[in-house]
Amino acid sequence: MQFIDLAAQQQRIKDKIDARIARVLEHGSYIMGPEVREFEDSLSSFSGAKHSLTCANGTDALLLALMALKVRSGQAVLCPSFTFAATAEVIPSVGAVPVFVDCDPDTYNIDPRSLERSIAYAKSLGLKPTVVIAVDLFGLPADYDEIEEITAAEGMKLIADSAQGFGGVYKGRNSGTIGDFCTTSFFPAKPLGCYGDGGAIFTDDDEAAELIKSFRVHGKGHHKYDNCRIGMNSRLDTIQAAILCEKLGIFSDELNKRNAVAQRYSAALSNLLKTPLVPGGLKSSWAQYTVQPRLDLNRDVIIRHLKSVGVPTAVYYPLPLHLQSAYRCFPKDPEGLLVSEDVASKVFSLPMHPYLTVEDQDAVISALHDCG
Ligand SMILES: *Cc1c(COP(=O)(O)O)cnc(C)c1O
């Protein structure tokens, strides 16, 4: 049994992907070839975002959004601590200060009350709170109504880090249409993954879209060798775009399949484990199906038993960022990040992909029932 089975998906569309790659090899436009534009148009049709701009990876997507917002030193960017390092890593890269916010114990996403405390704290340090980066952790959209109320009241901008959440829906709004910018990743293990690195930025802002088109090609002006700003090299390879065109074609079906696995897990496991909460009106893209042991069951004991019967698991994330050596020096919610620390010591994720057979799901479920 695979934790994420990329081979099963490849088998399903192998002929189409082979033909797509062959076409790129024929036309030879490896950088910004026609498939890049085709894929960007497909992303916009899928999500409803006005502008979909691809780039080299999900980390660069965040960085490009911060560059387009002209974030700089003296400014604070608020983000969760219970997330992948890339969310926070880009903030010092533009000279700003990350301020870590606690998460909700049930959704694992930003806790709006902790966000308010952390904004006030950033001000008390003489920093200007400028941007919130909310994360759709494990595929579940963040609490955007609450977050947008806070960013609007504070005159702050919002970036939705939907690296794990593309395909998710928040109260009728698709991932890609939320925030001043939404970003995603096409890293192979993400819900919509390519066969290498890739990422995208979504925005409805025409001017910001033009800026990002320039930033991702060394800050180019109207002419390729007339650079009018300091940019970077961050493009999606044409071959990856070609692969993603085919993968996006089956993505809705895959999201339904992931959802079916999640429903089945939850029905069978909720008496034994704390299963994922999906608040009303929200749809997760089920990047991960993450649980916690109930009562005094120990995570390590469960994981060891599952491993012994051939069921793979993973821990996302064993350590919140504010406890990691590179990030300890940055400010955080003055009341502490107790929920982040608690959940990091308890969570683990079960095999989750669209091609997980009913037999494999049953094997996961019965192995967990052995532990109860
Ligand atoms: C994967 C991920 C990223 C970064 O994406 P890459 O394509 O690997 O650079 C950013 N934020 C979150 C929450 C992620 O899970």
The ligand as a Gaussian input file, in Angstrom:
#p B3LYP/6-31G(d) Opt

LIG

0 1
 C        4.391000      22.477000      -0.296000
 C        4.083000      23.732000       0.390000
 C        4.668000      24.950000       0.003000
 C        5.781000      25.062000      -0.983000
 O        5.594000      24.473000      -2.219000
 P        6.856000      24.014000      -3.077000
 O        6.275000      23.798000      -4.436000
 O        7.370000      22.752000      -2.466000
 O        7.866000      25.092000      -3.059000
 C        4.236000      26.104000       0.624000
 N        3.323000      26.080000       1.591000
 C        2.751000      24.931000       2.007000
 C        1.707000      24.969000       3.077000
 C        3.121000      23.710000       1.436000
 O        2.559000      22.575000       1.863000

